[in-house]
Amino acid sequence: MPDDLFGTLVQPLFEEHRADFLAQARAIALELGRHGKPVTINDVRERITVPPDLDPRVIGAVFRTDDWVNLGYTSSRRRVCHGRPVAQFLRRDTMVGGAA
């Protein structure tokens, strides 16, 4: 799905209908990245139960806030992903100067 379609169509619905899950996942991500450690959605998934009816393609919305800077990609460690690329994020407030 093109990024602009996700941002205009899917993410607003996800924010509205899964607000509790998204808030919990975002809190976990912020905690994981508090010391400047890069974080992936896989790191978050290891610490939260993803509802079985939630499309896994939308979970990356956890990082679609101004709190994060995309550092690039690394290979997924999740067996079901077969090493496909997954984005790594760094908390913006842990960067030198607090911004990118």
C-alpha positions as CSV (number, residue, x, y, z in Angstrom):
1,M,0.0,0.0,0.0
2,P,1.5,3.4,-0.9
3,D,2.5,5.4,2.1
4,D,0.2,8.3,1.2
5,L,-2.9,6.0,1.1
6,F,-1.9,4.5,4.5
7,G,-1.6,8.0,6.0
8,T,-4.9,9.3,4.6
9,L,-7.1,6.2,4.7
10,V,-5.9,3.5,7.0
11,Q,-4.0,5.2,9.8
12,P,-6.9,7.5,10.9
13,L,-9.1,4.4,11.2
14,F,-6.4,2.5,13.1
15,E,-5.9,5.5,15.4
16,E,-9.7,5.6,16.1
17,H,-10.6,2.0,16.4
18,R,-7.5,0.6,18.0
19,A,-6.5,3.6,20.1
20,D,-5.9,1.5,23.3
21,F,-3.6,-1.0,21.5
22,L,-1.8,1.8,19.7
23,A,-1.2,3.8,22.9
24,Q,0.1,0.7,24.6
25,A,2.4,-0.2,21.7
26,R,3.7,3.4,21.5
27,A,4.5,3.5,25.2
28,I,6.4,0.3,24.9
29,A,8.4,1.6,21.9
30,L,9.2,4.9,23.7
31,E,10.4,2.9,26.7
32,L,12.6,0.6,24.5
33,G,14.2,3.6,22.8
34,R,14.7,5.8,25.9
35,H,18.5,5.4,25.9
36,G,19.0,6.0,22.2
37,K,18.8,2.4,21.2
38,P,17.3,1.7,17.7
39,V,13.9,0.1,17.9
40,T,12.0,-2.0,15.4
41,I,8.3,-3.1,15.4
42,N,9.6,-6.6,16.2
43,D,11.0,-5.3,19.5
44,V,7.6,-3.9,20.3
45,R,5.8,-7.1,19.2
46,E,7.9,-9.1,21.6
47,R,6.4,-7.2,24.5
48,I,2.7,-6.9,23.5
49,T,0.0,-9.3,22.4
50,V,-1.2,-8.3,19.0
51,P,-4.9,-8.9,18.5
52,P,-5.4,-11.8,16.1
53,D,-7.8,-9.8,14.0
54,L,-5.3,-7.0,13.5
55,D,-3.7,-6.9,10.1
56,P,0.1,-7.0,10.8
57,R,0.8,-4.6,8.0
58,V,-0.6,-1.7,10.0
59,I,1.3,-2.2,13.2
60,G,4.2,-0.1,12.0
61,A,1.9,2.9,12.6
62,V,3.4,2.8,16.1
63,F,6.3,4.8,14.7
64,R,4.2,7.3,12.6
65,T,4.6,10.1,15.1
66,D,7.1,13.0,15.3
67,D,8.9,11.1,18.2
68,W,10.8,8.9,15.8
69,V,13.4,9.1,13.0
70,N,13.7,6.3,10.5
71,L,17.3,5.1,10.5
72,G,16.9,2.7,7.6
73,Y,16.4,-1.0,7.5
74,T,17.7,-4.2,9.0
75,S,16.7,-7.9,8.6
76,S,13.8,-9.1,10.6
77,R,14.6,-11.6,13.4
78,R,11.1,-13.0,13.4
79,R,11.1,-16.4,11.9
80,V,7.8,-15.9,10.1
81,C,9.3,-12.9,8.2
82,H,12.2,-14.9,6.7
83,G,14.7,-12.0,7.2
84,R,12.7,-9.4,5.2
85,P,13.7,-5.8,5.8
86,V,12.1,-4.0,8.8
87,A,12.6,-0.4,9.6
88,Q,14.7,0.8,12.6
89,F,13.7,3.9,14.4
90,L,15.5,6.2,16.9
91,R,13.7,8.4,19.4
92,R,14.2,11.9,18.2
93,D,14.8,13.2,21.7
94,T,17.8,10.9,22.2
95,M,19.6,12.3,19.2
96,V,22.3,14.9,19.6
97,G,20.5,18.2,19.6
98,G,17.1,16.4,20.0
99,A,16.2,16.7,16.3
100,A,17.1,15.3,12.9
